[in-house]
Amino acid sequence: MSLSSISVDKSLMKAKSFIKKGDLKEAQTIYEKILKNYPQNIRIQKALHAIKSNTTSFKTINVPQAIIDQLLNLYNQQKFEELLEQADKLLGKYSNSHLIWNIIGAAHQALGRFDEAFKAFKQTVTINPNFAEGYNNLGIVLKEQDKLDDALDALKKALFLNPNDSNFINNLGTILKDQSKFHEAMSAYQKTLKLNPNSAEALFNIGECYRELYDLEKAIIYYYKGLKLTPHNISAILNLVNIFKTKGEIDNALQYLHKALSLNPSLFEGYFLLGLILKDKGETEDALKAYQKALSINPNYAHAHNNIAIILANQGDLKVALKIFEQAIKCDPKFVQPYNNIGSIKLEKLQLQEALEFFDKSLKLDPQYVLPYFNKAAIYERLGKRKDAIDLLTEAVLIDPSFELARAQKLHQQAHICDWQGIEDERSWIPKLGIHKQEIVPISLLSLEDSPGRHKKRSELYCKNKFLQKPLPFDFKIKERHKPIHVAYFSSDFREHPVAYLIAKVLEQHNRDKFKVYGYSIKKIEKDHLHKRLVGSFDVFRELGELSDKEAALLSREDGIDIAINLNGYTQNSRTGIFAYRAAPIQINYLGYPGTLGTDFMDYIIADRTLITKDTEQFYSERPIYLPDTYMPTDNTRQISKKLMTRKEMDLPEDGFVFCCFNNNYKITSEEFEIWMRLLGKVKDSVLWLRKSNEWSENNFRKEAQKRNINPSRLVFAGTAIMEEHLARHKLADLFLDTFNFNAHTTASEALWAGLPVVTKIGRGFAARVAGSLLKAIDLSELITETNEEYEALILELATNEKKLLTIREKLKSNHLSKPLFNTELYTKNLENAYLEVYKNYSQGNKTKIINVI
């Protein structure tokens, strides 16, 4: 008598039930009975072979069901330690019970003891290799141990034994998801849904896969489907909140977040997520309250401590932030971010060795965490180890190719060592960096492209991501203020620094009947001879280094500052956060940074009509203040050493033509260098005199010259010198050659002051037009070119036409003090008129507007 198909299915299900319980003999009997009727069924043959091969390899002991039920009851009551104690006693009699070992593994797993759980589940499947649930449990524990390949193998064994178990298939999908095999994972979850259409977990998992694939709309659809089945699933609701947060749909995110918090008012993760959302909205004070609420529920929540400290650090309150980062580490010693963040504070305080130690601790915990690589690179840069810095930044972008901050900084450091091939290899990245989501340090790409539109976008994104604080309440309706007007200059560079040299005499020249002049030093600095002069030029000088940004802004308010001048912009050691709080009703971007800051809290930028043209005003978030001659201040009392200097002392030829460029090496690109080498080839016995910056740039310059068939010995490098002697040595050169994307700024001013003509090619952005501004202000517009061809032709003509060069030099000498460029007194009056005009406009209650100083 043959079995019907229905009875076969029932028999197979019965056999699998016996296998699951570990009763292989009963299963073997059923399979043998089926095989008599279906001798050609390969699947049944394999199953029977598997059973026969295993029944001889182990002996399992049947444990009374009451004992198993007792252990399961303890498990369900979460009395895991009591369960383990009883199970240990039972093993004396039932050591070969795979069911007891399975329950032991589950208890260890619940306690987070994954190594012990692994051993128990391993023993389970060793005793009973056909116990599918054991392999499933083993796979879950292996997943927790990040042994994903082994976990996958275990789940496949479970499914071989029980191919239609929806939980097993779902778990298989989760492991595939963790391996970033999202499409394979979704296929597994879809199989789960076919077997169990009401599996909310599978729906949520599909949603998570779509989220990982950045298909957020589909992710939302599957989360909605899952929440229809389990509307109170808080974990799923929070994931949906994160999706809406990523999409920028803040109202939807907050709606679902409040739903989660209403379901569980003690949900500290929910308050933490609320803090993240509020921080992104710029509501930093409310974000702090949300993080603090999370901590009131769970005082040991390390992430909340960390994020509170990040906000305080960004506000300049480093002392308090440091203590809170340390508290985060106490709560979770394996949490990598606080170590990096403490290192960042140490770096800010120039405690470089301590900073390195914290960055290394962070990397020891997680070698794939990219921020410490970036921060360590900043230390090596300060130590002059630029090649080591580049290696670290390279490592960071290898780990995370989308890490734009590191990639931009890597390009900037490569520019410093003149690694032009390395830059060329990544040329396609340059237009994309810092434009869309990730901010970069805006100055890092100024020398690599002349694009005022992208420069503005980078500054806007940098500002949006960095300065989230809201301005402190301010009464803008005050019409009558004290006289004189209170003007404050904020800088980290009141010392020997290019900005300080340029502005020193202007500060001394200010009309004290009209202005009371404050100097705010925003960083602790070395007190050199120029610092002493600068301090003496202010009516009031304050050091703000120990104050937070908010405290500094409030001090400015207390001092009644009407006009706050930002002399740093986005250069090193800047503290733009002070201005984000509104240090004064009128705030001006001036001199330190050659471009827009992309903010809504800086009202004006000091410029001139050469720097910002009518068609480029759109690329500045500030309203331009157009000074009549040039934006750049100068000091017409700067001393030039009278010490006798010779070309021989400087390794320059006595008779050959000396081309000179004392710009920072990072401003020099292959484009200019190509032209300069052609000029050396055309002008016999000529040399190129460059600034000695670092060993790598010097070696690369020589290699690049050799490539162009120019003897590297024709490149001469000038070392450091005291300022008076540096100015004097310009007289040994014949012509200063400017760079394109990032012109000579202070260096052009120094060359012209020393009597050395400068040839420039004017570009489109602020940084690419400064030399042109200076040349116009000294009435030497004939030295401004607009194309590479014009630039090269003019330099060649001046180098080969002694008479024409002499005429230019004589004109420069004649214009030296007769034209506006070096008329410090006239410049100061123009600047003061600008201040008076913007103050008048403000006091009348008007919006900011373009200011033209006549």
PyMOL commands that set and color helices and strands:
alter all, ss='L'
color gray80, all
select helices_A, chain A and resi 5-21+24-37+42-55+65-76+80-90+98-110+114-127+132-144+148-161+166-178+182-195+200-212+216-229+234-247+250-263+268-280+284-297+302-314+318-331+336-348+352-365+371-382+386-399+404-416+420-425+427-429+442-445+452-466+498-509+529-537+549-558+577-580+614-619+648-650+665-667+670-682+695-707+712-714+723-732+746-753+766-768+770-777+781-783+788-800+802-815+820-822+824-843
alter helices_A, ss='H'
color red, helices_A
select strands_A, chain A and resi 485-491+515-521+540-543+563-566+586-589+604-608+623-627+658-661+687-691+715-718+735-737+758-761+784-785+851-852
alter strands_A, ss='S'
color yellow, strands_A
deselect
rebuild
show_as cartoon
